[in-house]
Amino acid sequence: MVGPMGSGKTTFALKISNDTGAIFYSLDKTIKEFNLPIYSFKDYESNVEKALGLLRAKAIQSLNKGHSVVFDFGGGTAHW
């Protein structure tokens, strides 16, 4: 799903997670948890690779335990 910021992508991903019991993983939330200053999109992008690696590892662990997962890659960019 792709759309502009505020269009409901995260809300919809959370709804899917809540309705199905899938584990919700958010790129924005993961980057925010790094507690690094984000002043520009370039700052945000500099953290994406690290965050995706972390999300990938967590998702693989969850999937190996038989859990479904839902990803929220937001960020307002279509290339995800």
PyMOL Python script that loads the backbone (N, CA, C, O; Angstrom):
from pymol import cmd

cmd.read_pdbstr("""\
ATOM      1  N   MET A   1       0.841  -1.161   0.000  1.00  0.00           N
ATOM      2  CA  MET A   1       0.000   0.000   0.000  1.00  0.00           C
ATOM      3  C   MET A   1       0.894   1.234   0.000  1.00  0.00           C
ATOM      4  O   MET A   1       1.847   1.323   0.774  1.00  0.00           O
ATOM      5  N   VAL A   2       0.582   2.162  -0.857  1.00  0.00           N
ATOM      6  CA  VAL A   2       1.356   3.388  -0.953  1.00  0.00           C
ATOM      7  C   VAL A   2       0.388   4.556  -0.904  1.00  0.00           C
ATOM      8  O   VAL A   2      -0.698   4.488  -1.479  1.00  0.00           O
ATOM      9  N   GLY A   3       0.765   5.611  -0.233  1.00  0.00           N
ATOM     10  CA  GLY A   3      -0.051   6.804  -0.188  1.00  0.00           C
ATOM     11  C   GLY A   3       0.679   7.901   0.523  1.00  0.00           C
ATOM     12  O   GLY A   3       1.702   7.662   1.165  1.00  0.00           O
ATOM     13  N   PRO A   4       0.162   9.114   0.417  1.00  0.00           N
ATOM     14  CA  PRO A   4       0.812  10.252   1.071  1.00  0.00           C
ATOM     15  C   PRO A   4       0.696  10.156   2.591  1.00  0.00           C
ATOM     16  O   PRO A   4      -0.139   9.420   3.117  1.00  0.00           O
ATOM     17  N   MET A   5       1.541  10.905   3.282  1.00  0.00           N
ATOM     18  CA  MET A   5       1.482  10.935   4.740  1.00  0.00           C
ATOM     19  C   MET A   5       0.075  11.333   5.170  1.00  0.00           C
ATOM     20  O   MET A   5      -0.541  12.226   4.590  1.00  0.00           O
ATOM     21  N   GLY A   6      -0.414  10.657   6.191  1.00  0.00           N
ATOM     22  CA  GLY A   6      -1.730  10.975   6.720  1.00  0.00           C
ATOM     23  C   GLY A   6      -2.877  10.322   5.984  1.00  0.00           C
ATOM     24  O   GLY A   6      -4.038  10.612   6.273  1.00  0.00           O
ATOM     25  N   SER A   7      -2.579   9.438   5.031  1.00  0.00           N
ATOM     26  CA  SER A   7      -3.654   8.820   4.244  1.00  0.00           C
ATOM     27  C   SER A   7      -4.233   7.571   4.899  1.00  0.00           C
ATOM     28  O   SER A   7      -5.229   7.028   4.420  1.00  0.00           O
ATOM     29  N   GLY A   8      -3.617   7.107   5.995  1.00  0.00           N
ATOM     30  CA  GLY A   8      -4.172   5.978   6.727  1.00  0.00           C
ATOM     31  C   GLY A   8      -3.437   4.662   6.579  1.00  0.00           C
ATOM     32  O   GLY A   8      -3.956   3.626   6.992  1.00  0.00           O
ATOM     33  N   LYS A   9      -2.244   4.670   6.002  1.00  0.00           N
ATOM     34  CA  LYS A   9      -1.488   3.429   5.804  1.00  0.00           C
ATOM     35  C   LYS A   9      -1.192   2.741   7.140  1.00  0.00           C
ATOM     36  O   LYS A   9      -1.420   1.540   7.284  1.00  0.00           O
ATOM     37  N   THR A  10      -0.691   3.490   8.102  1.00  0.00           N
ATOM     38  CA  THR A  10      -0.363   2.915   9.406  1.00  0.00           C
ATOM     39  C   THR A  10      -1.623   2.450  10.115  1.00  0.00           C
ATOM     40  O   THR A  10      -1.649   1.367  10.699  1.00  0.00           O
ATOM     41  N   THR A  11      -2.659   3.259  10.066  1.00  0.00           N
ATOM     42  CA  THR A  11      -3.927   2.884  10.699  1.00  0.00           C
ATOM     43  C   THR A  11      -4.446   1.576  10.122  1.00  0.00           C
ATOM     44  O   THR A  11      -4.917   0.711  10.860  1.00  0.00           O
ATOM     45  N   PHE A  12      -4.360   1.431   8.802  1.00  0.00           N
ATOM     46  CA  PHE A  12      -4.831   0.210   8.154  1.00  0.00           C
ATOM     47  C   PHE A  12      -3.954  -0.986   8.536  1.00  0.00           C
ATOM     48  O   PHE A  12      -4.467  -2.075   8.791  1.00  0.00           O
ATOM     49  N   ALA A  13      -2.635  -0.784   8.576  1.00  0.00           N
ATOM     50  CA  ALA A  13      -1.729  -1.876   8.974  1.00  0.00           C
ATOM     51  C   ALA A  13      -2.010  -2.306  10.417  1.00  0.00           C
ATOM     52  O   ALA A  13      -1.998  -3.499  10.722  1.00  0.00           O
ATOM     53  N   LEU A  14      -2.261  -1.343  11.300  1.00  0.00           N
ATOM     54  CA  LEU A  14      -2.603  -1.675  12.683  1.00  0.00           C
ATOM     55  C   LEU A  14      -3.922  -2.430  12.758  1.00  0.00           C
ATOM     56  O   LEU A  14      -4.059  -3.358  13.554  1.00  0.00           O
ATOM     57  N   LYS A  15      -4.892  -2.043  11.940  1.00  0.00           N
ATOM     58  CA  LYS A  15      -6.177  -2.737  11.911  1.00  0.00           C
ATOM     59  C   LYS A  15      -5.994  -4.188  11.464  1.00  0.00           C
ATOM     60  O   LYS A  15      -6.566  -5.103  12.057  1.00  0.00           O
ATOM     61  N   ILE A  16      -5.203  -4.389  10.430  1.00  0.00           N
ATOM     62  CA  ILE A  16      -4.927  -5.751   9.972  1.00  0.00           C
ATOM     63  C   ILE A  16      -4.282  -6.551  11.104  1.00  0.00           C
ATOM     64  O   ILE A  16      -4.666  -7.691  11.365  1.00  0.00           O
ATOM     65  N   SER A  17      -3.306  -5.948  11.766  1.00  0.00           N
ATOM     66  CA  SER A  17      -2.625  -6.617  12.869  1.00  0.00           C
ATOM     67  C   SER A  17      -3.608  -6.971  13.987  1.00  0.00           C
ATOM     68  O   SER A  17      -3.615  -8.097  14.484  1.00  0.00           O
ATOM     69  N   ASN A  18      -4.420  -6.017  14.370  1.00  0.00           N
ATOM     70  CA  ASN A  18      -5.391  -6.257  15.442  1.00  0.00           C
ATOM     71  C   ASN A  18      -6.432  -7.295  15.049  1.00  0.00           C
ATOM     72  O   ASN A  18      -6.800  -8.145  15.860  1.00  0.00           O
ATOM     73  N   ASP A  19      -6.905  -7.229  13.814  1.00  0.00           N
ATOM     74  CA  ASP A  19      -7.954  -8.152  13.359  1.00  0.00           C
ATOM     75  C   ASP A  19      -7.452  -9.582  13.198  1.00  0.00           C
ATOM     76  O   ASP A  19      -8.217 -10.531  13.371  1.00  0.00           O
ATOM     77  N   THR A  20      -6.179  -9.745  12.868  1.00  0.00           N
ATOM     78  CA  THR A  20      -5.647 -11.079  12.570  1.00  0.00           C
ATOM     79  C   THR A  20      -4.728 -11.633  13.646  1.00  0.00           C
ATOM     80  O   THR A  20      -4.405 -12.821  13.631  1.00  0.00           O
ATOM     81  N   GLY A  21      -4.305 -10.793  14.576  1.00  0.00           N
ATOM     82  CA  GLY A  21      -3.349 -11.227  15.590  1.00  0.00           C
ATOM     83  C   GLY A  21      -1.912 -11.225  15.104  1.00  0.00           C
ATOM     84  O   GLY A  21      -1.018 -11.719  15.791  1.00  0.00           O
ATOM     85  N   ALA A  22      -1.688 -10.664  13.911  1.00  0.00           N
ATOM     86  CA  ALA A  22      -0.333 -10.580  13.368  1.00  0.00           C
ATOM     87  C   ALA A  22       0.486  -9.576  14.175  1.00  0.00           C
ATOM     88  O   ALA A  22      -0.057  -8.621  14.732  1.00  0.00           O
ATOM     89  N   ILE A  23       1.781  -9.800  14.229  1.00  0.00           N
ATOM     90  CA  ILE A  23       2.682  -8.888  14.926  1.00  0.00           C
ATOM     91  C   ILE A  23       2.956  -7.701  14.010  1.00  0.00           C
ATOM     92  O   ILE A  23       3.272  -7.876  12.834  1.00  0.00           O
ATOM     93  N   PHE A  24       2.832  -6.500  14.553  1.00  0.00           N
ATOM     94  CA  PHE A  24       2.985  -5.248  13.807  1.00  0.00           C
ATOM     95  C   PHE A  24       4.416  -4.750  13.930  1.00  0.00           C
ATOM     96  O   PHE A  24       4.928  -4.586  15.038  1.00  0.00           O
ATOM     97  N   TYR A  25       5.063  -4.509  12.796  1.00  0.00           N
ATOM     98  CA  TYR A  25       6.407  -3.946  12.762  1.00  0.00           C
ATOM     99  C   TYR A  25       6.374  -2.659  11.939  1.00  0.00           C
ATOM    100  O   TYR A  25       5.878  -2.641  10.813  1.00  0.00           O
ATOM    101  N   SER A  26       6.912  -1.580  12.519  1.00  0.00           N
ATOM    102  CA  SER A  26       6.880  -0.269  11.876  1.00  0.00           C
ATOM    103  C   SER A  26       8.290   0.252  11.643  1.00  0.00           C
ATOM    104  O   SER A  26       9.105   0.303  12.564  1.00  0.00           O
ATOM    105  N   LEU A  27       8.568   0.635  10.412  1.00  0.00           N
ATOM    106  CA  LEU A  27       9.866   1.225  10.084  1.00  0.00           C
ATOM    107  C   LEU A  27      10.044   2.544  10.817  1.00  0.00           C
ATOM    108  O   LEU A  27      11.091   2.770  11.425  1.00  0.00           O
ATOM    109  N   ASP A  28       9.048   3.418  10.775  1.00  0.00           N
ATOM    110  CA  ASP A  28       9.161   4.712  11.450  1.00  0.00           C
ATOM    111  C   ASP A  28       9.380   4.543  12.951  1.00  0.00           C
ATOM    112  O   ASP A  28      10.231   5.215  13.534  1.00  0.00           O
ATOM    113  N   LYS A  29       8.622   3.655  13.573  1.00  0.00           N
ATOM    114  CA  LYS A  29       8.753   3.427  15.017  1.00  0.00           C
ATOM    115  C   LYS A  29      10.139   2.887  15.347  1.00  0.00           C
ATOM    116  O   LYS A  29      10.744   3.296  16.338  1.00  0.00           O
ATOM    117  N   THR A  30      10.641   1.977  14.531  1.00  0.00           N
ATOM    118  CA  THR A  30      11.969   1.409  14.757  1.00  0.00           C
ATOM    119  C   THR A  30      13.034   2.488  14.676  1.00  0.00           C
ATOM    120  O   THR A  30      13.929   2.545  15.520  1.00  0.00           O
ATOM    121  N   ILE A  31      12.945   3.349  13.660  1.00  0.00           N
ATOM    122  CA  ILE A  31      13.912   4.444  13.526  1.00  0.00           C
ATOM    123  C   ILE A  31      13.796   5.394  14.708  1.00  0.00           C
ATOM    124  O   ILE A  31      14.809   5.861  15.229  1.00  0.00           O
ATOM    125  N   LYS A  32      12.571   5.685  15.135  1.00  0.00           N
ATOM    126  CA  LYS A  32      12.369   6.569  16.281  1.00  0.00           C
ATOM    127  C   LYS A  32      13.007   5.992  17.537  1.00  0.00           C
ATOM    128  O   LYS A  32      13.544   6.736  18.357  1.00  0.00           O
ATOM    129  N   GLU A  33      12.952   4.672  17.692  1.00  0.00           N
ATOM    130  CA  GLU A  33      13.529   4.016  18.870  1.00  0.00           C
ATOM    131  C   GLU A  33      15.053   4.073  18.899  1.00  0.00           C
ATOM    132  O   GLU A  33      15.652   3.776  19.932  1.00  0.00           O
ATOM    133  N   PHE A  34      15.696   4.447  17.791  1.00  0.00           N
ATOM    134  CA  PHE A  34      17.146   4.636  17.796  1.00  0.00           C
ATOM    135  C   PHE A  34      17.529   5.890  18.598  1.00  0.00           C
ATOM    136  O   PHE A  34      18.688   6.057  18.978  1.00  0.00           O
ATOM    137  N   ASN A  35      16.548   6.766  18.850  1.00  0.00           N
ATOM    138  CA  ASN A  35      16.765   8.005  19.613  1.00  0.00           C
ATOM    139  C   ASN A  35      17.856   8.883  19.016  1.00  0.00           C
ATOM    140  O   ASN A  35      18.660   9.469  19.740  1.00  0.00           O
ATOM    141  N   LEU A  36      17.876   8.968  17.692  1.00  0.00           N
ATOM    142  CA  LEU A  36      18.811   9.837  16.997  1.00  0.00           C
ATOM    143  C   LEU A  36      18.044  11.013  16.411  1.00  0.00           C
ATOM    144  O   LEU A  36      16.881  10.859  16.035  1.00  0.00           O
ATOM    145  N   PRO A  37      18.667  12.183  16.324  1.00  0.00           N
ATOM    146  CA  PRO A  37      17.947  13.328  15.766  1.00  0.00           C
ATOM    147  C   PRO A  37      17.670  13.136  14.276  1.00  0.00           C
ATOM    148  O   PRO A  37      18.544  12.720  13.516  1.00  0.00           O
ATOM    149  N   ILE A  38      16.444  13.444  13.880  1.00  0.00           N
ATOM    150  CA  ILE A  38      16.045  13.381  12.473  1.00  0.00           C
ATOM    151  C   ILE A  38      15.601  14.789  12.085  1.00  0.00           C
ATOM    152  O   ILE A  38      14.509  15.226  12.450  1.00  0.00           O
ATOM    153  N   TYR A  39      16.444  15.488  11.353  1.00  0.00           N
ATOM    154  CA  TYR A  39      16.141  16.857  10.943  1.00  0.00           C
ATOM    155  C   TYR A  39      15.729  16.954   9.481  1.00  0.00           C
ATOM    156  O   TYR A  39      15.184  17.967   9.042  1.00  0.00           O
ATOM    157  N   SER A  40      15.997  15.885   8.735  1.00  0.00           N
ATOM    158  CA  SER A  40      15.707  15.930   7.308  1.00  0.00           C
ATOM    159  C   SER A  40      15.416  14.514   6.804  1.00  0.00           C
ATOM    160  O   SER A  40      15.639  13.531   7.509  1.00  0.00           O
ATOM    161  N   PHE A  41      14.916  14.435   5.580  1.00  0.00           N
ATOM    162  CA  PHE A  41      14.679  13.119   4.985  1.00  0.00           C
ATOM    163  C   PHE A  41      15.995  12.369   4.823  1.00  0.00           C
ATOM    164  O   PHE A  41      16.022  11.142   4.916  1.00  0.00           O
ATOM    165  N   LYS A  42      17.081  13.090   4.582  1.00  0.00           N
ATOM    166  CA  LYS A  42      18.399  12.448   4.475  1.00  0.00           C
ATOM    167  C   LYS A  42      18.770  11.778   5.805  1.00  0.00           C
ATOM    168  O   LYS A  42      19.301  10.667   5.812  1.00  0.00           O
ATOM    169  N   ASP A  43      18.493  12.452   6.929  1.00  0.00           N
ATOM    170  CA  ASP A  43      18.741  11.849   8.245  1.00  0.00           C
ATOM    171  C   ASP A  43      17.914  10.570   8.398  1.00  0.00           C
ATOM    172  O   ASP A  43      18.412   9.545   8.865  1.00  0.00           O
ATOM    173  N   TYR A  44      16.651  10.649   7.999  1.00  0.00           N
ATOM    174  CA  TYR A  44      15.752   9.493   8.076  1.00  0.00           C
ATOM    175  C   TYR A  44      16.315   8.341   7.247  1.00  0.00           C
ATOM    176  O   TYR A  44      16.439   7.215   7.729  1.00  0.00           O
ATOM    177  N   GLU A  45      16.655   8.642   5.994  1.00  0.00           N
ATOM    178  CA  GLU A  45      17.156   7.597   5.090  1.00  0.00           C
ATOM    179  C   GLU A  45      18.449   6.967   5.597  1.00  0.00           C
ATOM    180  O   GLU A  45      18.706   5.794   5.327  1.00  0.00           O
ATOM    181  N   SER A  46      19.265   7.724   6.325  1.00  0.00           N
ATOM    182  CA  SER A  46      20.533   7.175   6.818  1.00  0.00           C
ATOM    183  C   SER A  46      20.305   6.078   7.866  1.00  0.00           C
ATOM    184  O   SER A  46      21.223   5.319   8.179  1.00  0.00           O
ATOM    185  N   ASN A  47      19.100   5.996   8.399  1.00  0.00           N
ATOM    186  CA  ASN A  47      18.768   4.980   9.392  1.00  0.00           C
ATOM    187  C   ASN A  47      17.951   3.818   8.832  1.00  0.00           C
ATOM    188  O   ASN A  47      17.723   2.828   9.527  1.00  0.00           O
ATOM    189  N   VAL A  48      17.517   3.934   7.598  1.00  0.00           N
ATOM    190  CA  VAL A  48      16.605   2.941   7.023  1.00  0.00           C
ATOM    191  C   VAL A  48      17.243   1.555   6.935  1.00  0.00           C
ATOM    192  O   VAL A  48      16.622   0.566   7.327  1.00  0.00           O
ATOM    193  N   GLU A  49      18.455   1.472   6.433  1.00  0.00           N
ATOM    194  CA  GLU A  49      19.085   0.157   6.244  1.00  0.00           C
ATOM    195  C   GLU A  49      19.223  -0.581   7.578  1.00  0.00           C
ATOM    196  O   GLU A  49      18.913  -1.769   7.661  1.00  0.00           O
ATOM    197  N   LYS A  50      19.678   0.104   8.605  1.00  0.00           N
ATOM    198  CA  LYS A  50      19.821  -0.499   9.935  1.00  0.00           C
ATOM    199  C   LYS A  50      18.456  -0.951  10.463  1.00  0.00           C
ATOM    200  O   LYS A  50      18.325  -2.050  11.003  1.00  0.00           O
ATOM    201  N   ALA A  51      17.442  -0.094  10.303  1.00  0.00           N
ATOM    202  CA  ALA A  51      16.100  -0.421  10.794  1.00  0.00           C
ATOM    203  C   ALA A  51      15.509  -1.612  10.033  1.00  0.00           C
ATOM    204  O   ALA A  51      14.889  -2.487  10.637  1.00  0.00           O
ATOM    205  N   LEU A  52      15.696  -1.647   8.728  1.00  0.00           N
ATOM    206  CA  LEU A  52      15.180  -2.773   7.944  1.00  0.00           C
ATOM    207  C   LEU A  52      15.856  -4.084   8.346  1.00  0.00           C
ATOM    208  O   LEU A  52      15.204  -5.127   8.401  1.00  0.00           O
ATOM    209  N   GLY A  53      17.141  -4.033   8.623  1.00  0.00           N
ATOM    210  CA  GLY A  53      17.841  -5.230   9.084  1.00  0.00           C
ATOM    211  C   GLY A  53      17.286  -5.730  10.407  1.00  0.00           C
ATOM    212  O   GLY A  53      17.110  -6.933  10.604  1.00  0.00           O
ATOM    213  N   LEU A  54      17.015  -4.805  11.303  1.00  0.00           N
ATOM    214  CA  LEU A  54      16.436  -5.168  12.596  1.00  0.00           C
ATOM    215  C   LEU A  54      15.037  -5.740  12.419  1.00  0.00           C
ATOM    216  O   LEU A  54      14.701  -6.763  13.014  1.00  0.00           O
ATOM    217  N   LEU A  55      14.217  -5.077  11.595  1.00  0.00           N
ATOM    218  CA  LEU A  55      12.862  -5.568  11.338  1.00  0.00           C
ATOM    219  C   LEU A  55      12.882  -6.940  10.679  1.00  0.00           C
ATOM    220  O   LEU A  55      12.080  -7.810  11.017  1.00  0.00           O
ATOM    221  N   ARG A  56      13.793  -7.128   9.745  1.00  0.00           N
ATOM    222  CA  ARG A  56      13.922  -8.411   9.058  1.00  0.00           C
ATOM    223  C   ARG A  56      14.232  -9.528  10.058  1.00  0.00           C
ATOM    224  O   ARG A  56      13.619 -10.594  10.018  1.00  0.00           O
ATOM    225  N   ALA A  57      15.181  -9.274  10.945  1.00  0.00           N
ATOM    226  CA  ALA A  57      15.557 -10.286  11.944  1.00  0.00           C
ATOM    227  C   ALA A  57      14.390 -10.598  12.880  1.00  0.00           C
ATOM    228  O   ALA A  57      14.122 -11.764  13.173  1.00  0.00           O
ATOM    229  N   LYS A  58      13.697  -9.557  13.349  1.00  0.00           N
ATOM    230  CA  LYS A  58      12.551  -9.775  14.240  1.00  0.00           C
ATOM    231  C   LYS A  58      11.436 -10.530  13.522  1.00  0.00           C
ATOM    232  O   LYS A  58      10.816 -11.424  14.099  1.00  0.00           O
ATOM    233  N   ALA A  59      11.184 -10.173  12.272  1.00  0.00           N
ATOM    234  CA  ALA A  59      10.118 -10.832  11.508  1.00  0.00           C
ATOM    235  C   ALA A  59      10.442 -12.301  11.274  1.00  0.00           C
ATOM    236  O   ALA A  59       9.561 -13.152  11.392  1.00  0.00           O
ATOM    237  N   ILE A  60      11.682 -12.609  10.948  1.00  0.00           N
ATOM    238  CA  ILE A  60      12.081 -14.007  10.736  1.00  0.00           C
ATOM    239  C   ILE A  60      11.884 -14.808  12.012  1.00  0.00           C
ATOM    240  O   ILE A  60      11.401 -15.940  11.970  1.00  0.00           O
ATOM    241  N   GLN A  61      12.259 -14.223  13.153  1.00  0.00           N
ATOM    242  CA  GLN A  61      12.047 -14.909  14.428  1.00  0.00           C
ATOM    243  C   GLN A  61      10.556 -15.167  14.654  1.00  0.00           C
ATOM    244  O   GLN A  61      10.163 -16.261  15.059  1.00  0.00           O
ATOM    245  N   SER A  62       9.740 -14.164  14.392  1.00  0.00           N
ATOM    246  CA  SER A  62       8.288 -14.304  14.585  1.00  0.00           C
ATOM    247  C   SER A  62       7.708 -15.350  13.653  1.00  0.00           C
ATOM    248  O   SER A  62       6.905 -16.184  14.070  1.00  0.00           O
ATOM    249  N   LEU A  63       8.115 -15.309  12.387  1.00  0.00           N
ATOM    250  CA  LEU A  63       7.612 -16.270  11.404  1.00  0.00           C
ATOM    251  C   LEU A  63       8.037 -17.693  11.762  1.00  0.00           C
ATOM    252  O   LEU A  63       7.261 -18.637  11.613  1.00  0.00           O
ATOM    253  N   ASN A  64       9.270 -17.837  12.232  1.00  0.00           N
ATOM    254  CA  ASN A  64       9.746 -19.160  12.642  1.00  0.00           C
ATOM    255  C   ASN A  64       8.973 -19.715  13.833  1.00  0.00           C
ATOM    256  O   ASN A  64       8.922 -20.928  14.034  1.00  0.00           O
ATOM    257  N   LYS A  65       8.374 -18.828  14.620  1.00  0.00           N
ATOM    258  CA  LYS A  65       7.553 -19.247  15.757  1.00  0.00           C
ATOM    259  C   LYS A  65       6.092 -19.447  15.350  1.00  0.00           C
ATOM    260  O   LYS A  65       5.242 -19.751  16.187  1.00  0.00           O
ATOM    261  N   GLY A  66       5.809 -19.271  14.048  1.00  0.00           N
ATOM    262  CA  GLY A  66       4.457 -19.498  13.557  1.00  0.00           C
ATOM    263  C   GLY A  66       3.536 -18.286  13.604  1.00  0.00           C
ATOM    264  O   GLY A  66       2.330 -18.418  13.400  1.00  0.00           O
ATOM    265  N   HIS A  67       4.092 -17.106  13.871  1.00  0.00           N
ATOM    266  CA  HIS A  67       3.288 -15.887  13.928  1.00  0.00           C
ATOM    267  C   HIS A  67       3.259 -15.204  12.561  1.00  0.00           C
ATOM    268  O   HIS A  67       4.237 -15.242  11.815  1.00  0.00           O
ATOM    269  N   SER A  68       2.144 -14.590  12.252  1.00  0.00           N
ATOM    270  CA  SER A  68       2.058 -13.734  11.066  1.00  0.00           C
ATOM    271  C   SER A  68       2.591 -12.362  11.424  1.00  0.00           C
ATOM    272  O   SER A  68       2.592 -11.975  12.593  1.00  0.00           O
ATOM    273  N   VAL A  69       3.045 -11.626  10.418  1.00  0.00           N
ATOM    274  CA  VAL A  69       3.561 -10.278  10.649  1.00  0.00           C
ATOM    275  C   VAL A  69       2.942  -9.300   9.652  1.00  0.00           C
ATOM    276  O   VAL A  69       2.557  -9.667   8.542  1.00  0.00           O
ATOM    277  N   VAL A  70       2.862  -8.046  10.086  1.00  0.00           N
ATOM    278  CA  VAL A  70       2.409  -6.951   9.230  1.00  0.00           C
ATOM    279  C   VAL A  70       3.481  -5.876   9.305  1.00  0.00           C
ATOM    280  O   VAL A  70       3.906  -5.491  10.395  1.00  0.00           O
ATOM    281  N   PHE A  71       3.917  -5.394   8.152  1.00  0.00           N
ATOM    282  CA  PHE A  71       4.914  -4.330   8.093  1.00  0.00           C
ATOM    283  C   PHE A  71       4.259  -3.006   7.749  1.00  0.00           C
ATOM    284  O   PHE A  71       3.352  -2.940   6.919  1.00  0.00           O
ATOM    285  N   ASP A  72       4.734  -1.951   8.401  1.00  0.00           N
ATOM    286  CA  ASP A  72       4.352  -0.592   8.067  1.00  0.00           C
ATOM    287  C   ASP A  72       5.631   0.134   7.689  1.00  0.00           C
ATOM    288  O   ASP A  72       6.437   0.483   8.551  1.00  0.00           O
ATOM    289  N   PHE A  73       5.811   0.359   6.395  1.00  0.00           N
ATOM    290  CA  PHE A  73       7.021   1.023   5.934  1.00  0.00           C
ATOM    291  C   PHE A  73       6.806   2.489   5.633  1.00  0.00           C
ATOM    292  O   PHE A  73       7.747   3.159   5.206  1.00  0.00           O
ATOM    293  N   GLY A  74       5.631   3.010   5.830  1.00  0.00           N
ATOM    294  CA  GLY A  74       5.323   4.445   5.746  1.00  0.00           C
ATOM    295  C   GLY A  74       6.379   5.305   5.066  1.00  0.00           C
ATOM    296  O   GLY A  74       6.847   4.988   3.972  1.00  0.00           O
ATOM    297  N   GLY A  75       6.738   6.373   5.715  1.00  0.00           N
ATOM    298  CA  GLY A  75       7.779   7.253   5.193  1.00  0.00           C
ATOM    299  C   GLY A  75       7.350   8.083   4.007  1.00  0.00           C
ATOM    300  O   GLY A  75       8.078   8.983   3.589  1.00  0.00           O
ATOM    301  N   GLY A  76       6.176   7.800   3.449  1.00  0.00           N
ATOM    302  CA  GLY A  76       5.665   8.588   2.339  1.00  0.00           C
ATOM    303  C   GLY A  76       6.400   8.370   1.024  1.00  0.00           C
ATOM    304  O   GLY A  76       6.238   9.160   0.094  1.00  0.00           O
ATOM    305  N   THR A  77       7.203   7.314   0.926  1.00  0.00           N
ATOM    306  CA  THR A  77       7.939   7.077  -0.313  1.00  0.00           C
ATOM    307  C   THR A  77       7.445   5.824  -0.994  1.00  0.00           C
ATOM    308  O   THR A  77       7.161   4.822  -0.338  1.00  0.00           O
ATOM    309  N   ALA A  78       7.343   5.875  -2.297  1.00  0.00           N
ATOM    310  CA  ALA A  78       6.772   4.773  -3.053  1.00  0.00           C
ATOM    311  C   ALA A  78       7.761   3.635  -3.303  1.00  0.00           C
ATOM    312  O   ALA A  78       7.343   2.529  -3.645  1.00  0.00           O
ATOM    313  N   HIS A  79       9.053   3.879  -3.140  1.00  0.00           N
ATOM    314  CA  HIS A  79      10.022   2.837  -3.502  1.00  0.00           C
ATOM    315  C   HIS A  79      10.121   1.713  -2.488  1.00  0.00           C
ATOM    316  O   HIS A  79      10.827   0.745  -2.767  1.00  0.00           O
ATOM    317  N   TRP A  80       9.471   1.763  -1.337  1.00  0.00           N
ATOM    318  CA  TRP A  80       9.516   0.653  -0.400  1.00  0.00           C
ATOM    319  C   TRP A  80       8.781  -0.505  -0.990  1.00  0.00           C
ATOM    320  O   TRP A  80       8.690  -1.562  -0.366  1.00  0.00           O
TER     321      TRP A  80
END
""", "prot")
cmd.dss("prot")
cmd.show_as("cartoon", "prot")
cmd.util.cbc("prot")
cmd.orient("prot")
